[in-house]
Amino acid sequence: MSIKKVILTILVIAGFAAIYLFYATDQLKDNGNQMVRDIKYYAKAGDIVEQYRLAKCYYDGSGVEQDYEQAVFWYTKAAEQGHAAAQFYLSGCYFDGIGVEKDIEQGFFWEIKSAEQGYELAQFWLGVSYHFGNSGIQDYEQAAFWYEKAAEQGNLRAHYYLGIFYENGLGVERDYEKAVSFYKKAAEEGVGKSQFYLAECYYKGRGITQDYEQALFWYAKAAEQGDEDAINRLNKLETRIK
């Protein structure tokens, strides 16, 4: 086959590919628009799930122009019907003033509603709200309660904070062994700060048998994630072992 024929063949194939890509992309766009139209239809009819989905579309700018006010409108519609995830994301909008005037009280209200329905993220962040007093109310017992709820559903950051709480007796009776248990769970799943505190427990023999090699191992894990405290401790411990 001559070079001219080869070039012509390549151009023909490329042309068909371009045409196919154009129509395929156009079809995907039409399908996306149709999906949003369907979501809007059912959301307006009062479907709680579609109201939440429509809110997410507006919030993320997925299939529609991003519009935080519309996101808040539809989150509210779903939240008022008891949709736990919508309640949680609505709380975030109020806390951060996204699509609505910032209102800590309203944010806290919807966060509680969602957490009480068992929504894991809401339980964790409600714990954070009580822990640090973000809502104007600092309550370590309530923080521990909601961290426990979130931890039961596998929230690793909740495990980390519970380790802090049990080690220091915040809102719970001080229990070093429980602290180690919570630190270990989060550390094994890669939570850097939990790795550091687990290493500290091994280093000091707090809640667990003192073990410098294990301390070195977990300091190293935390140091790999850039934890400055772990890096400093690691250097001291390596010197001690040598």
N, C-alpha and C positions, 0 to 999 in steps of 0.2 A: 504494500500500500504506500502511495506517495505521501510526502510530507504534507502537501496541500490537503489531501483527503483526510489525513489524521487530524489536522487542525480543524477542518470543517466538521468532522465527527464530534470533536471535543466541544466546538461551539454549539452544535445542535443539542448535545446532551446537557450542556450548561444552560441553554435556553429553556429546555423542558424543565430542568430542575428549578430554575428561577420562577417559571410560571406556576409550578406545583407549590413552591414555597409561598408564593403570593396568595394563591387561593386557599392553601392550608391555614396560613396566618389569618386571613380574612374570615375563614370559617370558625377558627378558634375564638376570634373576637366576637363574632355573632353569637356563638354558643355562650361566651362569657356574659354578654349583654342580656341574652335570654335568661340565663341563670339569675342575674340580678333582678330582672323584671319579675321572675317567678317569686324570688325572695320578697320583693316589695309587695307583690300582690297578697301573699299569705300573711306578711307582717301587718299590713293594713287591715286584714281580716281578723287580726287578733291572735295569730299563732305565736306563742311565746318563744319557741325555738327560732322561728324566722325573724322575729323582732331582734333577738340577740345577734343572729347572723348578719342582719342588715346593719346593726350598730357597728359590728366588727368591720364590715365592708367600708362604712364611712370613716371609721377611725383609722384603718390601714390604707385607705384609698385603693381598695381592691375592687375593680370593676366599676367604680364610680369615682368622681372627683372627691378627694379627701375633704371631709367637712366635720369638724369636731362637734359643732353644735348639733348637727343631725345625729351624730353618734350618741351624744348625751341624750337626745330626745328618745331614741330607740332603746338605749340601755335602760332608761327610766321606764319605758313602757313594759319591757320584759321584767325589770326589777320589781315593779309594782305587782306583777303577777307571780312573783316568787322565784324567778330564775336566779340561782345562786351565783353563777359566773357573771351574769349581768350586774348583779348587786355589787360584786367585788370590783369590777372594772368601773362601775359608776362611782364607787367610793374613791377610786384613784383619780378620776376626773375632778371630783370635788376637792380632794386633798391638794392636787397640783394646779387647779384652776384651768383645766383644759376643756374648752368648749362651754364653760360655765364659770360663773364667778367663784373664786376660791372660797370654800366654806368647810372648815375643819369639822364642825359639828355634824354637818350632813355626811361628810366623808366617813366619820366615825360611826354614824348611824347605819350606813349601808354596809360598812365593813363588819359590824356586829351581826347584821341580818344574814350576811353570806356565811360567816363563820358558824353561826348557830345551825345552819343547814348542812354543815360538814364539809364546806369547800376548803380544801387544804391550804391554798395560797392565802385565803382570807384568814384562816386560823393562825397561820404563821405571822402575817403582817399585823393581825390584831395583837398577837403576843409582842411584836416589836413596838406597837403603839403604846401598850401598857408598860413595857420594859423601859423605853426611853422618854415616855411622857409626851409623845408626839401630838396626842389629841388634847393635851392639857391635863391628863390624869395619869400619874405614875403609880403603878400598882404591881409590885413584883409577884404577888400571889396569883393575880389574874394573868400576868405574863407567863408564869410557869404553867398555869392551867392550859392556856392556849398553845404554848409550845409543845406541851405533852400531846395535845390533840393532833397537832400537825405532825409530830414525830411518829405517832402511831400510824400515820398514813405514809411514812417514809420520807418526810421532809428533812433533808440532811442539815440544813442551816438551823433547824429547830433542835436537832440532836446536839449541834455545837453549842448553842446557847444554853441548853439544859445542862451540858457539862459545866459551863461557867456557873450556872445557878447552883448546882449541887456542890461544886467545889467551894463556893463562897457563901453558901447558905442564904441565897437570895430568894425569898418567897417560898422556900422549902427548907426542910431540916438538912443541915450540912451532912453530906454523905460522899466521901471520897471515892468509894468503890463504884457508886452509881455515876459519879462524874467521869471516871475512867471508862465505864461502859458506854456512855454517850459520846465521849471524845473518840473512842475507838471505832464506833460505828461510822461516824462522819469521816474520820481519818482514813479508814480503809476504802472509802469511796472518793478520796481525793480532796477533801476540804483542807486547804493548807493550814489555816489557823488552828484547826482541830488537831492536825498532825503535830504542830508545835506544842500545844498544851498536853497532848498525850506523851510526847517526849519529855516534857517537864515532869509529868507524873512518874515516869520511869526513872528519870534522873534523881528525883527527890525521894522516891519510894513512897509516894503518896497515893493511897488507894490500891496499890499494886506493889509487888516485890521489886525492890530497887534493882535496876538492870541497865548498866551503862551502854551495853551493846545495843539494846533495844532503843535506848534514848538516842544513841548515835544514828540508828536507822531512821527514826521518825524525824529527828532534826534535819537529816539529809533530805528526806522527802519534802519537808516544809521549805527547806532552803532552795530546792529545785524550783519551787514556785515563787521564789524571790522574797520569802519572809525574812526581814532583816533581823528580827529577834532570833530566829532559828540559825541564821548564818553566824551570828555572834556566839551563840551557845555552842554551835557545832565546832567552831575553832577552839574554844576553851576545852571542850570534852575530848577532842582529838588529842590535844596536848596532854591531858590528864591520863588518857589511855596509854599513850606512848611512854 
